[in-house]
Amino acid sequence: MSAANIITALQKLIKLHISLNNLAQRKTNIIKEGDMDALSQLLMDEQKHIKAIELTENERERAVQSYLLKQGQLQNTATITDVIETSSDKEKAQLEALKAQLLEEAHMLKENNYLNQQLIYQSLQFVNLTLDMLRPSNQNFNYEKPVQQKYSQASTGMFDSKA
């Protein structure tokens, strides 16, 4: 049994992750420029990529389950590592290379997303600081006479009874 379907699915996943990484890098520049229209369009493109990745990942999972079932090693949580262990030497090398490349793309995507998250957070801090500077404070700078107590704590009447 060949792992061709798994290899094809992994190759699709890598292409989609590379494309998503490119979008994440473009997002960094868009955030720096502050172009909200471009950011909205880019977010819609990202959603399309995420949906495609989700569908391809489901396809890969079905291919792995089918491959392991035909190899007689059906498991609840089948992974690429399980496929690598049961595949031929030629496929093993190709699967390991694809797995490493996919992990590298996922790591780069994680770093790009972290950078974008930090940029957005700093932008929000700047906006809040600007709003705080423009918003009038509620402090009253006029002199007001302090409120006096009507009764002294030492005496409760007009005459001092201790005398």
Secondary structure in CASP SS format (residue, H / E / C, confidence):
PFRMAT SS
TARGET T0000
AUTHOR 0000-0000-0000
METHOD secondary structure of the structure
MODEL  1
M C 1.00
S C 1.00
A C 1.00
A H 1.00
N H 1.00
I H 1.00
I H 1.00
T H 1.00
A H 1.00
L H 1.00
Q H 1.00
K H 1.00
L H 1.00
I H 1.00
K H 1.00
L H 1.00
H H 1.00
I H 1.00
S H 1.00
L H 1.00
N H 1.00
N H 1.00
L H 1.00
A H 1.00
Q H 1.00
R H 1.00
K H 1.00
T H 1.00
N H 1.00
I H 1.00
I H 1.00
K H 1.00
E H 1.00
G C 1.00
D C 1.00
M H 1.00
D H 1.00
A H 1.00
L H 1.00
S H 1.00
Q H 1.00
L H 1.00
L H 1.00
M H 1.00
D H 1.00
E H 1.00
Q H 1.00
K H 1.00
H H 1.00
I H 1.00
K H 1.00
A H 1.00
I H 1.00
E H 1.00
L H 1.00
T H 1.00
E H 1.00
N H 1.00
E H 1.00
R H 1.00
E H 1.00
R H 1.00
A H 1.00
V H 1.00
Q H 1.00
S H 1.00
Y H 1.00
L H 1.00
L H 1.00
K H 1.00
Q C 1.00
G C 1.00
Q C 1.00
L C 1.00
Q C 1.00
N C 1.00
T C 1.00
A C 1.00
T C 1.00
I H 1.00
T H 1.00
D H 1.00
V H 1.00
I H 1.00
E H 1.00
T H 1.00
S C 1.00
S C 1.00
D H 1.00
K H 1.00
E H 1.00
K H 1.00
A H 1.00
Q H 1.00
L H 1.00
E H 1.00
A H 1.00
L H 1.00
K H 1.00
A H 1.00
Q H 1.00
L H 1.00
L H 1.00
E H 1.00
E H 1.00
A H 1.00
H H 1.00
M H 1.00
L H 1.00
K H 1.00
E H 1.00
N H 1.00
N H 1.00
Y H 1.00
L H 1.00
N H 1.00
Q H 1.00
Q H 1.00
L H 1.00
I H 1.00
Y H 1.00
Q H 1.00
S H 1.00
L H 1.00
Q H 1.00
F H 1.00
V H 1.00
N H 1.00
L H 1.00
T H 1.00
L H 1.00
D H 1.00
M H 1.00
L H 1.00
R C 1.00
P C 1.00
S C 1.00
N C 1.00
Q C 1.00
N C 1.00
F C 1.00
N C 1.00
Y C 1.00
E C 1.00
K C 1.00
P C 1.00
V C 1.00
Q C 1.00
Q C 1.00
K C 1.00
Y C 1.00
S C 1.00
Q C 1.00
A C 1.00
S C 1.00
T C 1.00
G C 1.00
M C 1.00
F C 1.00
D C 1.00
S C 1.00
K C 1.00
A C 1.00
END
